[in-house]
Structure formats: C-alpha cells, structure tokens
Amino acid sequence: MKNLISMRDLAPQETLALLQLAEDIEAKRVRPDLSGRLAALLFFEPSTRTHFSFDTAMKRLGGQTLSMSGSGGTSAQKGESLADTLKTISMYADLIVIRSAIEGAARYAAEVIDIPVINAGDGANQHPTQALLDLYSIRKTQGRLEDLSIALVGDLKFGRTAHSLVQALARFRPRFSFVSPEHLGMPYYILEDLQAAGVSYRQLTSLDGLACELDVMYVTRIQRERFADPEEYEKVKGCYVVNRATLAGARESMRVLHPLPRVNEIAAEVDTTRHAYYFQQAHNGVPVRQALLATLLEAAE
Ligand code: CP
C-alpha cells in the first residue's frame, strides 16, 4: 500500500491490519516513531476533525506537519497549477494529506508525485480515512464488523463518508438500510457493486420504526455546499431529525454515528443517551490516522 485514495484500494486484510495497529497504538502496546518525518496537510476545503486529527496523529508520534487551509497565501493565487504546487511540496514533505472539492484530486496527486498521498475527502466522491475510523468505531462498539444491520441516513448521493463506508463494510456481510430523500439516494455505481457482491440492502425514505432493527444508525448531514441550486437544498434540509423518539425501542447496544459536522439532523437531546457515539467516533480518528501514517511512511522508507 503506497497511497490511500479509495476504500476500494484496500483489501480486507489490509483494512483489518490497520484497525489492529490503531487498537495497539490506542492501548499503548506499540508506539511508532515518526520523529524526523514531515506530513503536508493540504486542505483546500474546510475541515475541523480530519485536519486537526491528522495534525495530532503526526505530532503525538513525534512527527511534524506543514499545514494549509485554503489556497490563500500560496502561489496558487498567482496561477500556479495544482500539479506544480504538489510537486513543490513533495520536495519538502514525506507524505501528503489532501482534501479538495474536486472529485479525483487525490488520485491525480498520487499520479503526479512520488511520495505517499492520503485522500482526506475529494468532493462528493470518497473519504477513506473517515471510513477507517468508522469501521474502528463500529468494531469497538459492536465487538465485530460482520453481520451487522446498519442504516445510513441523509445525503447518500453527495455523502463521501457514506460512499466510502458502504464500500468498506460491503466485505463484512452487512444488511444495509439506505434512508434518504428520493433525489439524494446512494449512487447507482455503488448499488451495482453491492448487487454484484450479493450484499443485502433496501432503500427507504422514512426512519419511522427503523431504530429497533439496527446495530448502527449512521447519520449524515444534508450538505448545502454540494447543491448547485439553493432551492433544491431548501426542499430537503431538515428532512431527518434524529431525536429521542426516533430511538424508542432501539437495542441497548445500538449506536448512533455521525462523521460530523452536524447541523440539526441529530437533536442535542440524543447526546446524553447511551446511543450517542459521534464524539468518541471523532476521538477514534487519532489512533486510526496514526496507524495509517505509520504504515505508509514505513512502506515508503
Ligand atoms: N468528518 C469530517 O470529515 O469532518 P471535518 O470536515 O471536520 O474534517
């Protein structure tokens, strides 16, 4: 494994090895040494969790970071191409983490530079490190990844976290419920892959009565920034609000996950229930990203 661009690039055994290393790092059984290593964190789109957890992950293992939020202040503002920007930064750093609004940007980066590239989110396409920490969170709370009933709720069309998570979980015999407004359903190319792999899924527009059937409810934000027409966003915003009533009858072990940020799709009253797990989920991003950084930097030596 040289880069992480899409969950489709990872074999199940590679995924499980990363999760095991993350578990060992979190339990302090191992501590990879990244001293002398430098990661460039190039965030062309806003981020709180992904950016800061990569930064934390590097620094807590003794490494260092170069950090960029938006292209302001760089020579991209003078018209420098993305390829030239990336080639230049690869002269300084050992690894690049990139987030961009452009689908395929991370794959392109991996084609034009020689150091490892991690996709930290490319438009509405993929967010593989989020999927890894989601798998880690699911295994931690459910004790396994296999044979789980999982609902993905919200914007499944533009939701890159949902795309990556579904591809990652498809290898573990899930039963999926995809809950979205009609026009924000899971893309056909992902549904076709699920059909070809014999994965069970159903498509719903309502959350009513669903919680009691689930092991995991994975809620996502309706993303205003992905809509070309603001009126279309207005029609669907606030269409799902998970509250205590939504969770009535849920198993004790059922957990509500959300990649965050949330707007109003999970009511604050859920935060104090045993089902809420989204802030611990964000915490899990650090050991998972430490495991990935250590693996890619070791492979690149
Ligand atoms: N989950 C996630 O990608 O959050 P940020 O946009 O804050 O990085």
Boltz pocket constraint, residues with backbone or C-beta under 6 A from the ligand:
constraints:
  - pocket:
      binder: B
      contacts: [[A, 46], [A, 47], [A, 48], [A, 49], [A, 50], [A, 51], [A, 120], [A, 121], [A, 130], [A, 259], [A, 260], [A, 261]]
      max_distance: 6.0
